[in-house]
Amino acid sequence: MGSRRFRLLALPAILFVAVSGTVLTLALLHPAKPEAKTGTVSGATTPAARGQALFADKCAACHETGVGPDLNGASVSIEDARTQIQNGGGGMPANLVQGQELEDVLAYLQTILG
């Protein structure tokens, strides 16, 4: 009878420890963490790579869903893009990115604009 009672107590305790350890490990590693939310990508060292991550985080929700214009191949100059980002207009709020983030987004836009 003592062996059965031990199993009834030990098995849930072992499962609890195993599941808790797995959950803690996954939380610490955070493998599903969206890197773009911080505006950077691990290993992204070029302005265009950082800009791509920023674009995905701050711009793609509109520019890749039809809310805003599709910028792939668009005939927009970088200076016009800079002005639009800084001033906003037509539903786009002003200054979604500023400073170095603005420069990084513009570097990315240079790779996709026509």
C-alpha positions, 0 to 999 in steps of 0.5 A: 500500500505504501508503494502505491501511495508513493506513486500517487504522490511522486508521479504528479510531483515529477510531472509538475517539475518537468512541465515547470522546467520546460515552461521556464526554459521556453520563457527564458529562451523565448523562441517565438519572440518577434524581434521586429517589435524592438526595431532591430533584428539580431545580427542586422548590422546594415541600415537597410536590414535594420530598416526592413525590420522597422518597416515590418514593425511600423509600416507593413500593417498598412503598406502590405495590406492595401490600406496604404500604397504598396511601395514595392517598385513604386516611383517615389524618390527618397526625398519624397518618402522622407517628407511623407514620413516626417509630415504624414498625410492621407491617413499616415501619421507623421513621424512614425520613425525619426532620427536613425530609425528614419534613416534606416527605413529610408535605406530599406526603401531604397532597396524596394522603390522603383 
